[in-house]
Amino acid sequence: METSSLAQRLSTRFVAGETLDQALAVARKLNAEGITVTLDHLGESVSTLAEAAEARDVYLRTLDAIHKNGIQGGVSLKLTQFGLDLSYEQCLSNVEQLVRRAADLGNYVRVDMESSDYTDRTLDLVHTLHDRYQAVGVVIQSYLYRSQADIEKLCAARIGVRLCKGAYLEPAAVAFPQKRDVDRNYVELARNLLERGVSPGLATHDEAVIRQICQFVTERKISRDSFEFQMLYGIRRDLQRRLVAEGFRLRLYIPFGKAWYPYYMRRLAERPANVFFMLRNLFRS
Ligand SMILES: Cc1cc2nc3c(=O)[nH]c(=O)nc-3n(C[C@H](O)[C@H](O)[C@H](O)COP(=O)(O)OP(=O)(O)OC[C@H]3O[C@@H](n4cnc5c(N)ncnc54)[C@H](O)[C@@H]3O)c2cc1C
């Protein structure tokens, strides 16, 4: 899929392109519309430490390019891409090089959250690097029962959180099976972060949830500069524009790179209607 030219055309719906230059071009355009960005070099679960080192080097180049081009934005990464399945120590060392560079450049690294097998190790690593450099934050998923307790610890350590619902298939032993519970927990955790968190990133396209958040910040007189909404590139562009027009801060997560297939399939799985749009584009082109 990743090398077929037809499939590559389809991926442009959610992916900025295969190269860093393409991602920077998209970032520049969004910055001009008042939207900040997070660049994500696609890839997960590398099988050798050499691949993990390569991923680190791509990210170091990305941070340098963001700085050189004056882009308003940072980077997001997945620890399995930095070697977490192979060696915690090596992964820590790879991410440390990146966070140190981000700190030197006045930038920031966001560590994405993967499936629940990785939650403890991800939080350990982020706490460790935050103690040393500050320039790092993490993602918390509202579908996990543990998230309230994790947020308590992160807020106490003044670590920035991006809140999302969660994109992996998890067992009922660790995650709410019902969507309405995931949504309810999202709003509860978001309120918590708005009152106590460090520049929370509220990552969702759910209009009902966003409405409740807007109502909460108005009632509590919480400054619109103290948090941001975050969305994925290519999803709910109408809602993105509306929030910016209403004076809310918005950041878009911009994936780029050749390894787009798992990311693309998660986006299709989230919304079956996307499969229809994909097929319609396929037959149009
Ligand atoms: C910036 C950002 C970073 C993220 N980082 C992580 C992470 O680190 N770890 C993780 O597990 N998950 C991450 N996610 C994914 C997240 O967990 C959800 O899977 C995803 O955002 C869909 O949930 P939702 O909150 O938009 O609500 P949903 O209830 O799933 O969707 C609400 C509405 O949003 C729209 N929508 C949602 N998804 C799509 C789609 N794929 N295509 C078209 N429309 C859609 C639809 O209108 C839908 O009705 C991230 C999401 C964002 C926005």
The ligand as a Tripos MOL2 file, in Angstrom:
@<TRIPOS>MOLECULE
LIG
   53    58     1     0     0
SMALL
NO_CHARGES

@<TRIPOS>ATOM
      1 C1         -4.1670   16.2060   17.8250 C.3       1 LIG1
      2 C2         -4.5290   14.7820   18.1170 C.ar      1 LIG1
      3 C3         -3.5590   13.9410   18.6260 C.ar      1 LIG1
      4 C4         -3.8860   12.6190   18.9400 C.ar      1 LIG1
      5 N1         -2.9440   11.8160   19.5550 N.ar      1 LIG1
      6 C5         -3.3060   10.5840   19.9610 C.ar      1 LIG1
      7 C6         -2.4370    9.7770   20.7450 C.ar      1 LIG1
      8 O1         -1.3030   10.1600   21.0720 O.2       1 LIG1
      9 N2         -2.8800    8.5550   21.1390 N.ar      1 LIG1
     10 C7         -4.1200    8.0800   20.8130 C.ar      1 LIG1
     11 O2         -4.4750    6.9780   21.2370 O.2       1 LIG1
     12 N3         -4.9570    8.8100   20.0490 N.ar      1 LIG1
     13 C8         -4.5850   10.0380   19.6200 C.ar      1 LIG1
     14 N4         -5.4680   10.7850   18.8830 N.ar      1 LIG1
     15 C9         -6.6800   10.1510   18.3080 C.3       1 LIG1
     16 C10        -7.8500   10.1980   19.2630 C.3       1 LIG1
     17 O3         -7.6040    9.3480   20.3610 O.3       1 LIG1
     18 C11        -9.1620    9.7460   18.5690 C.3       1 LIG1
     19 O4         -9.0070    8.4550   18.0720 O.3       1 LIG1
     20 C12        -9.5980   10.6380   17.4370 C.3       1 LIG1
     21 O5         -9.2760   11.9720   17.6600 O.3       1 LIG1
     22 C13       -11.1310   10.5450   17.2560 C.3       1 LIG1
     23 O6        -11.7770   10.9500   18.4240 O.3       1 LIG1
     24 P1        -12.6150   12.3120   18.5850 P.3       1 LIG1
     25 O7        -12.2530   12.9110   19.8840 O.co2     1 LIG1
     26 O8        -12.4010   13.1910   17.4250 O.co2     1 LIG1
     27 O9        -14.1040   11.8510   18.7650 O.3       1 LIG1
     28 P2        -15.0560   10.8340   18.0070 P.3       1 LIG1
     29 O10       -16.1990   10.6460   18.9230 O.co2     1 LIG1
     30 O11       -14.3020    9.6370   17.5250 O.co2     1 LIG1
     31 O12       -15.4910   11.6720   16.7480 O.3       1 LIG1
     32 C14       -16.2700   12.8540   16.8560 C.3       1 LIG1
     33 C15       -16.5150   13.4070   15.4770 C.3       1 LIG1
     34 O13       -15.2610   13.8270   14.9080 O.3       1 LIG1
     35 C16       -15.2230   13.5250   13.5200 C.3       1 LIG1
     36 N5        -14.1640   12.5160   13.3040 N.ar      1 LIG1
     37 C17       -13.4820   11.8280   14.2410 C.ar      1 LIG1
     38 N6        -12.5610   11.0140   13.6650 N.ar      1 LIG1
     39 C18       -12.6920   11.1950   12.3400 C.ar      1 LIG1
     40 C19       -12.0310   10.6510   11.2040 C.ar      1 LIG1
     41 N7        -11.0590    9.7530   11.3250 N.pl3     1 LIG1
     42 N8        -12.4210   11.0710    9.9840 N.ar      1 LIG1
     43 C20       -13.4060   12.0110    9.8340 C.ar      1 LIG1
     44 N9        -14.0620   12.5480   10.8750 N.ar      1 LIG1
     45 C21       -13.7170   12.1550   12.1030 C.ar      1 LIG1
     46 C22       -16.5810   12.9980   13.1590 C.3       1 LIG1
     47 O14       -17.3730   14.0970   12.7710 O.3       1 LIG1
     48 C23       -17.0740   12.4100   14.4690 C.3       1 LIG1
     49 O15       -18.4580   12.3400   14.5500 O.3       1 LIG1
     50 C24        -5.1880   12.1230   18.6220 C.ar      1 LIG1
     51 C25        -6.1530   12.9750   18.1060 C.ar      1 LIG1
     52 C26        -5.8500   14.2860   17.8640 C.ar      1 LIG1
     53 C27        -6.9150   15.1980   17.3490 C.3       1 LIG1
@<TRIPOS>BOND
     1     1     2 1
     2     2     3 ar
     3     2    52 ar
     4     3     4 ar
     5     4     5 ar
     6     4    50 ar
     7     5     6 ar
     8     6     7 ar
     9     6    13 1
    10     7     8 2
    11     7     9 ar
    12     9    10 ar
    13    10    11 2
    14    10    12 ar
    15    12    13 ar
    16    13    14 ar
    17    14    15 1
    18    14    50 ar
    19    15    16 1
    20    16    17 1
    21    16    18 1
    22    18    19 1
    23    18    20 1
    24    20    21 1
    25    20    22 1
    26    22    23 1
    27    23    24 1
    28    24    25 2
    29    24    26 1
    30    24    27 1
    31    27    28 1
    32    28    29 2
    33    28    30 1
    34    28    31 1
    35    31    32 1
    36    32    33 1
    37    33    34 1
    38    33    48 1
    39    34    35 1
    40    35    36 1
    41    35    46 1
    42    36    37 ar
    43    36    45 ar
    44    37    38 ar
    45    38    39 ar
    46    39    40 ar
    47    39    45 ar
    48    40    41 1
    49    40    42 ar
    50    42    43 ar
    51    43    44 ar
    52    44    45 ar
    53    46    47 1
    54    46    48 1
    55    48    49 1
    56    50    51 ar
    57    51    52 ar
    58    52    53 1
@<TRIPOS>SUBSTRUCTURE
     1 LIG1         1 GROUP 0 **** ****
